[in-house]
Amino acid sequence: MKKLFILLSLPLFFSLNSKSLAYTRAELIQDRLSKIGIKQDIIDETIKFQYDIKDEKNFFTEEGKESDDFQKLKEIYEKDERNETLGATIAGAYMVGEQKDFKKARQYMDKISKYSSKFDRLSNELSYYKLKGDEKNSKKYYNLLKRSYKGTPVMDLVEILNDNLEMISFLNTLGDYLNEEDNNINNEANDLPDGFLYDEKNGIIQNKDEDENDDSDEAENDEEDNQTYSESIKEILDDGKETLKSQKEEADKYRRIADYFKIDKNQKEFGIPDDYVRGFELKFAEIEISKNMLNYGVGSAVKYYLDNVSTKDVSYEDVYFNEQSELALYLSIAQMLAAADESVINKYRKEFENTRVIKLLDEVLENERKKEKDKIENPDKNSKKHIKG
């Protein structure tokens, strides 16, 4: 079902009997909410709202007020508080950004808990405690997930979620620290002991007598620099080997996840629609394209994209929900091709400029422009059409 956090922000081959049919977000929401017993008109509203906001997580204005979308979200949710799809979205909104309120997040999580799947409950608890900074409880729920899914691609998915939560927590902590530093920096600069000054240009505290000792230390510094340079080269080479190993492990992880959730039964059990799978495939493709570029050149990277990424089975919905990732990957290939030899350009340019992905991206962007125009011209319009098929 709808997770508190979409994990991501990905060439797979299957026999006909293992490949799933299309499983869209609309079908996922319909399946889950109808089983709970929620009325069809509320399900329709939920689907429309989820498609309109995509994976938006920030529902507060710069002034800290609730956005119109957030008010609409809560309005639909209050029609039936068993709506775990929207309840999870609201809880997530209170755990990220500058208007965090973990007490409110907990209230919504408790309301939807008994209507959520086991995996959703555990992963949502992990998200809650991780972002709250409660390492003891976040470790508890991580271990519960590990106990249930160890050795499966589901655990790979949990690892990605955990890494993303670590990054969000780090950025939150860093932001708080930098804000505190900004507030204190002037006072600190005016309180320096004799012999020191604050260099505003470089943002450092400097000894006023430093320059007097520069000449006497120059020869010693040169020797130290040579040693440091040698050590740096070794470190770069070691880091390069470690990066290659890490990239292979990451690519294998995304491949396992995409393979697993291409199977209909697994998609429905864990609430992973096709566009999520597409997102995993794009992550995998990004790594493979970089590897092809480095090892075999631009032509190989472009060919990989054409053969494995912009294929005929990519759907409008895949591109709609992965718009930023699709566009970023397409533009990176375009940049490679622009700098390629003329023979490579002549071989691939026409096909690349007419790929299915760019056509779908054009369609998505055009529909979004129409939607924005329609919002301005018809603010009270409430169509039930959630997306073009």
C-alpha positions as CSV (number, residue, x, y, z in Angstrom):
1,M,0.0,0.0,0.0
2,K,1.0,3.7,0.1
3,K,4.1,3.9,2.1
4,L,5.0,6.9,4.3
5,F,7.9,7.4,2.0
6,I,8.2,6.4,-1.7
7,L,11.5,4.6,-1.6
8,L,12.9,6.1,-4.6
9,S,13.4,8.0,-5.9
10,L,15.7,1.5,-12.4
11,P,16.8,-5.4,-18.5
12,L,14.7,-7.8,-17.2
13,F,13.5,-11.1,-18.8
14,F,10.7,-13.4,-17.8
15,S,8.9,-16.4,-19.0
16,L,5.3,-15.6,-20.1
17,N,3.8,-17.4,-17.1
18,S,5.8,-15.3,-14.5
19,K,5.4,-11.9,-16.0
20,S,2.7,-9.8,-14.4
21,L,0.0,-7.9,-16.2
22,A,-0.2,-4.2,-15.6
23,Y,-0.8,-3.2,-12.0
24,T,-1.4,0.5,-11.7
25,R,-1.7,2.7,-8.6
26,A,-5.4,3.1,-9.3
27,E,-5.8,-0.7,-9.2
28,L,-3.7,-1.0,-6.1
29,I,-5.8,1.6,-4.2
30,Q,-9.0,0.0,-5.5
31,D,-7.9,-3.4,-4.3
32,R,-6.8,-2.3,-0.8
33,L,-9.6,0.2,0.0
34,S,-12.5,-2.0,-1.4
35,K,-11.3,-4.9,0.9
36,I,-11.5,-2.6,3.9
37,G,-15.1,-1.7,2.9
38,I,-14.6,2.0,1.9
39,K,-17.3,3.4,-0.4
40,Q,-16.6,3.6,-4.1
41,D,-17.0,7.4,-4.3
42,I,-14.3,7.9,-1.6
43,I,-12.0,5.4,-3.4
44,D,-12.5,7.4,-6.6
45,E,-11.6,10.6,-4.8
46,T,-8.6,9.0,-3.2
47,I,-7.3,7.8,-6.6
48,K,-7.8,11.2,-8.2
49,F,-6.1,12.9,-5.4
50,Q,-3.1,10.5,-5.4
51,Y,-2.6,10.9,-9.1
52,D,-2.9,14.7,-8.8
53,I,-0.2,15.0,-6.2
54,K,2.0,12.2,-7.4
55,D,4.6,11.7,-4.6
56,E,4.4,15.1,-3.0
57,K,5.7,15.1,0.6
58,N,5.8,18.8,1.5
59,F,2.3,20.0,2.3
60,F,3.2,23.2,4.1
61,T,3.8,26.7,2.7
62,E,7.0,28.7,3.3
63,E,5.1,30.5,6.1
64,G,4.4,27.1,7.8
65,K,0.7,27.0,6.9
66,E,-1.0,23.9,5.6
67,S,-1.3,24.0,1.7
68,D,-4.6,23.7,-0.1
69,D,-3.6,20.2,-1.1
70,F,-3.0,19.2,2.5
71,Q,-6.4,20.6,3.5
72,K,-8.1,18.7,0.7
73,L,-6.2,15.5,1.7
74,K,-7.5,15.7,5.3
75,E,-11.0,16.5,4.1
76,I,-11.1,13.3,2.0
77,Y,-9.5,11.3,4.8
78,E,-12.1,12.4,7.3
79,K,-14.9,10.9,5.2
80,D,-13.6,7.5,6.3
81,E,-10.6,7.2,8.7
82,R,-10.0,3.6,7.6
83,N,-8.5,5.1,4.5
84,E,-4.9,3.9,5.0
85,T,-3.7,5.3,1.7
86,L,-4.4,8.9,2.7
87,G,-3.7,8.3,6.4
88,A,-0.2,7.2,5.6
89,T,0.3,10.3,3.4
90,I,-0.8,12.6,6.2
91,A,1.4,10.9,8.8
92,G,4.4,11.2,6.4
93,A,3.7,14.9,5.9
94,Y,4.1,15.5,9.6
95,M,7.5,13.7,9.7
96,V,9.4,15.6,7.0
97,G,10.1,19.3,6.2
98,E,10.1,22.2,8.6
99,Q,6.7,21.5,10.3
100,K,7.4,18.2,11.9
101,D,4.9,17.1,14.5
102,F,5.5,13.5,15.6
103,K,2.6,13.5,18.0
104,K,0.2,14.1,15.1
105,A,2.0,11.6,12.9
106,R,1.6,9.0,15.6
107,Q,-2.2,9.7,15.8
108,Y,-2.7,9.0,12.1
109,M,-0.4,6.0,12.2
110,D,-2.5,4.5,15.0
111,K,-5.7,5.1,13.2
112,I,-4.6,3.2,10.0
113,S,-2.5,0.5,11.6
114,K,-5.1,-2.3,11.8
115,Y,-6.0,-1.7,8.1
116,S,-2.4,-1.8,6.9
117,S,-0.4,-4.9,5.8
118,K,2.3,-6.3,8.0
119,F,5.0,-5.0,5.8
120,D,3.5,-1.5,5.8
121,R,3.0,-1.4,9.5
122,L,6.6,-2.4,10.2
123,S,8.2,-0.2,7.6
124,N,6.0,2.8,8.7
125,E,7.2,2.3,12.3
126,L,10.8,2.1,11.2
127,S,10.3,5.4,9.3
128,Y,8.6,7.1,12.3
129,Y,11.3,6.2,14.9
130,K,14.2,6.8,12.5
131,L,13.1,10.3,11.6
132,K,12.2,11.0,15.3
133,G,15.8,10.1,16.2
134,D,14.8,7.1,18.4
135,E,17.6,4.7,17.5
136,K,16.5,2.0,20.0
137,N,13.0,1.6,18.5
138,S,14.1,2.1,14.9
139,K,16.6,-0.7,15.4
140,K,13.8,-2.8,16.9
141,Y,11.6,-2.4,13.8
142,Y,14.5,-2.9,11.5
143,N,15.2,-6.2,13.2
144,L,11.6,-7.2,13.0
145,L,11.6,-6.6,9.2
146,K,14.9,-8.5,8.9
147,R,13.5,-11.4,10.8
148,S,10.5,-11.6,8.4
149,Y,12.3,-10.9,5.1
150,K,16.0,-11.7,5.5
151,G,17.5,-13.1,2.3
152,T,14.7,-11.8,0.1
153,P,14.5,-8.9,-2.3
154,V,12.0,-7.4,0.2
155,M,14.9,-6.9,2.6
156,D,16.8,-5.2,-0.2
157,L,13.9,-2.8,-0.4
158,V,14.0,-2.3,3.4
159,E,17.8,-1.5,3.1
160,I,17.1,1.2,0.6
161,L,14.3,2.7,2.8
162,N,16.7,2.6,5.8
163,D,19.5,4.3,3.8
164,N,17.0,7.0,2.6
165,L,15.9,7.6,6.2
166,E,19.5,7.9,7.3
167,M,20.1,10.6,4.7
168,I,16.9,12.5,5.6
169,S,17.9,12.4,9.3
170,F,21.5,13.6,8.5
171,L,20.2,16.5,6.3
172,N,17.8,17.5,9.1
173,T,20.6,17.5,11.7
174,L,22.9,19.4,9.3
175,G,20.3,22.0,8.6
176,D,19.7,22.5,12.3
177,Y,23.4,22.8,13.0
178,L,24.0,25.3,10.2
179,N,21.1,27.5,11.3
180,E,22.6,27.5,14.8
181,E,26.0,28.3,13.5
182,D,24.6,31.2,11.5
183,N,23.0,32.6,14.6
184,N,26.1,32.4,16.7
185,I,28.8,33.3,14.2
186,N,28.8,37.1,14.7
187,N,29.1,36.7,18.5
188,E,31.9,34.2,18.1
189,A,33.8,36.5,15.7
190,N,33.6,39.4,18.1
191,D,34.8,37.4,21.0
192,L,38.2,36.2,19.6
193,P,41.3,36.3,21.9
194,D,44.2,38.7,21.1
195,G,46.3,37.8,18.1
196,F,43.3,36.2,16.1
197,L,40.9,37.6,13.6
198,Y,37.9,36.3,11.7
199,D,38.3,36.1,7.9
200,E,34.8,36.9,6.6
201,K,35.7,36.0,3.0
202,N,36.8,32.5,3.8
203,G,34.7,32.0,6.9
204,I,37.7,30.9,9.1
205,I,39.5,32.1,12.3
206,Q,43.1,33.1,11.5
207,N,46.2,33.8,13.5
208,K,47.4,37.4,12.6
209,D,51.0,36.2,13.0
210,E,50.7,33.3,10.6
211,D,52.4,35.0,7.7
212,E,55.6,35.6,9.7
213,N,56.3,31.9,10.0
214,D,55.5,31.0,6.4
215,D,59.1,31.2,5.0
216,S,60.7,29.1,7.7
217,D,58.2,26.4,7.3
218,E,58.2,26.3,3.4
219,A,60.9,23.5,2.9
220,E,59.3,21.3,5.6
221,N,55.8,21.8,4.0
222,D,57.1,20.8,0.5
223,E,58.4,17.5,1.9
224,E,55.1,16.9,3.6
225,D,53.2,17.8,0.5
226,N,55.0,15.2,-1.6
227,Q,54.2,12.5,1.0
228,T,50.6,13.7,1.1
229,Y,50.4,13.6,-2.7
230,S,51.6,10.0,-2.8
231,E,49.1,9.0,-0.1
232,S,46.3,10.8,-1.9
233,I,47.0,8.9,-5.2
234,K,46.9,5.6,-3.3
235,E,43.7,6.6,-1.6
236,I,42.0,7.6,-4.9
237,L,42.9,4.2,-6.4
238,D,41.6,2.4,-3.4
239,D,38.4,4.5,-3.4
240,G,38.0,3.7,-7.1
241,K,38.1,0.0,-6.5
242,E,35.6,0.3,-3.6
243,T,33.3,2.5,-5.7
244,L,33.2,-0.2,-8.5
245,K,32.4,-2.9,-5.9
246,S,29.7,-0.7,-4.3
247,Q,28.1,0.1,-7.7
248,K,27.9,-3.6,-8.6
249,E,26.3,-4.4,-5.3
250,E,23.8,-1.6,-5.7
251,A,23.0,-2.6,-9.3
252,D,22.5,-6.2,-8.2
253,K,20.1,-5.0,-5.4
254,Y,17.9,-3.0,-7.8
255,R,17.9,-5.9,-10.3
256,R,16.7,-8.3,-7.6
257,I,14.0,-5.9,-6.4
258,A,12.7,-5.3,-9.9
259,D,12.7,-9.0,-10.8
260,Y,10.8,-9.9,-7.6
261,F,8.1,-7.2,-8.0
262,K,7.5,-7.9,-11.6
263,I,5.5,-10.9,-10.4
264,D,1.9,-10.2,-9.9
265,K,1.5,-12.0,-6.6
266,N,4.4,-10.1,-5.0
267,Q,3.2,-6.7,-6.3
268,K,-0.2,-7.2,-4.7
269,E,1.1,-8.6,-1.4
270,F,3.5,-5.7,-0.8
271,G,1.6,-2.9,-2.6
272,I,4.2,-2.2,-5.3
273,P,2.6,-0.9,-8.5
274,D,4.2,-0.9,-12.0
275,D,5.5,2.6,-11.7
276,Y,7.5,1.7,-8.6
277,V,9.1,-1.2,-10.5
278,R,9.9,1.2,-13.3
279,G,11.6,3.4,-10.8
280,F,13.8,0.5,-9.6
281,E,14.6,-0.3,-13.2
282,L,15.7,3.3,-13.9
283,K,18.1,3.1,-10.9
284,F,19.6,-0.1,-12.2
285,A,19.8,1.4,-15.8
286,E,21.5,4.5,-14.5
287,I,24.4,2.4,-13.0
288,E,24.6,0.2,-16.1
289,I,24.7,3.2,-18.5
290,S,27.5,4.8,-16.5
291,K,29.4,1.5,-16.6
292,N,29.0,1.1,-20.3
293,M,30.1,4.7,-20.9
294,L,33.3,4.3,-18.8
295,N,34.2,0.9,-20.2
296,Y,33.0,1.0,-23.9
297,G,32.2,4.6,-24.8
298,V,29.2,6.7,-25.7
299,G,27.9,4.4,-28.4
300,S,27.5,1.6,-25.9
301,A,25.8,3.8,-23.4
302,V,23.3,5.1,-25.9
303,K,22.6,1.6,-27.3
304,Y,21.9,0.3,-23.8
305,Y,19.4,3.2,-23.2
306,L,17.6,2.5,-26.5
307,D,17.6,-1.3,-26.0
308,N,16.7,-1.5,-22.3
309,V,15.2,1.8,-21.1
310,S,13.1,3.5,-23.8
311,T,11.3,0.3,-24.9
312,K,7.9,-0.2,-26.4
313,D,6.4,-1.5,-23.2
314,V,7.0,1.7,-21.2
315,S,3.6,3.1,-20.2
316,Y,2.4,6.7,-19.8
317,E,1.8,6.0,-16.1
318,D,5.4,4.8,-15.7
319,V,6.7,8.1,-17.1
320,Y,4.1,10.2,-15.3
321,F,5.2,9.0,-11.8
322,N,8.9,8.9,-12.7
323,E,9.0,12.1,-14.7
324,Q,12.1,13.6,-13.0
325,S,14.1,10.4,-13.2
326,E,13.1,9.8,-16.8
327,L,14.0,13.3,-17.8
328,A,17.3,13.3,-16.0
329,L,18.4,10.0,-17.6
330,Y,17.3,11.1,-21.0
331,L,19.2,14.4,-20.7
332,S,22.3,12.7,-19.5
333,I,22.3,10.5,-22.6
334,A,21.7,13.6,-24.8
335,Q,24.8,15.2,-23.3
336,M,26.9,12.1,-24.0
337,L,25.6,12.0,-27.6
338,A,26.3,15.7,-28.1
339,A,30.0,15.2,-27.3
340,A,30.4,11.9,-29.2
341,D,32.2,11.3,-32.5
342,E,30.3,12.1,-35.7
343,S,29.9,8.4,-36.6
344,V,28.2,7.7,-33.2
345,I,25.9,10.8,-33.6
346,N,24.9,9.8,-37.1
347,K,24.2,6.2,-36.0
348,Y,22.0,7.0,-33.0
349,R,20.7,10.6,-33.2
350,K,17.5,10.0,-35.2
351,E,16.4,7.0,-33.2
352,F,17.3,8.7,-29.9
353,E,15.3,11.9,-30.7
354,N,12.2,9.7,-31.4
355,T,12.3,7.4,-28.5
356,R,9.1,6.3,-26.8
357,V,10.2,7.9,-23.5
358,I,10.7,11.4,-24.9
359,K,7.3,11.2,-26.7
360,L,5.7,10.2,-23.4
361,L,7.6,13.0,-21.5
362,D,6.3,15.5,-24.0
363,E,2.8,14.2,-23.5
364,V,3.1,14.3,-19.7
365,L,4.4,17.9,-19.7
366,E,1.7,19.0,-22.2
367,N,-1.0,17.5,-20.0
368,E,0.4,19.1,-16.9
369,R,0.4,22.5,-18.6
370,K,-3.3,21.9,-19.6
371,K,-4.1,20.9,-16.0
372,E,-2.5,24.1,-14.6
373,K,-4.4,26.2,-17.1
374,D,-7.6,24.4,-16.2
375,K,-7.0,25.0,-12.5
376,I,-6.8,28.8,-13.1
377,E,-9.8,29.0,-15.5
378,N,-12.0,26.5,-13.6
379,P,-11.0,26.4,-9.9
380,D,-14.1,24.6,-8.8
381,K,-14.0,21.9,-11.4
382,N,-13.9,18.4,-9.9
383,S,-13.4,15.9,-12.7
384,K,-13.1,12.2,-11.7
385,K,-10.6,11.5,-14.5
386,H,-7.4,10.9,-12.7
387,I,-5.0,10.3,-15.5
388,K,-4.8,9.6,-19.2
389,G,-4.6,5.8,-19.9
